[in-house]
């Protein structure tokens, strides 16, 4: 799915090239580009929701770790629990970072593609 998401706009952009040489937008290429916008917006919404969910899980993991860390010095078992909670928190933070990177990368590419669509397919004024 993700592979198709990136290939379709590139294909549409490559089809728009010959039309641009004549100074007129190629309606088929512009329609193809336009048809990719809504699915890409939905993908961005999904990535944002995934990132938000990961952030909530990371916050919950941070709270569990803080609660366990307070008792770290009580016993070896408490120290092991605190260590596990810290590892879980680190893993959750890394997941948030991966999700944020995926979201930002997709948004950046989407913005580039929309800009290309606007410059190639908008009517001159």
Secondary structure, 3 states (H helix, E strand, C coil): CHHHHHHHHHHHHHHHHHHHHCCCCCHHHHHHHHHHHHHHHHHHHHHHHHHHHHHHHHHHHHHHHHHHHCCCCCCHHHHHHHHHHHHHHHHHHHHHHHHHHHHHHHHHHHHHHHHHHHHHHCCCC
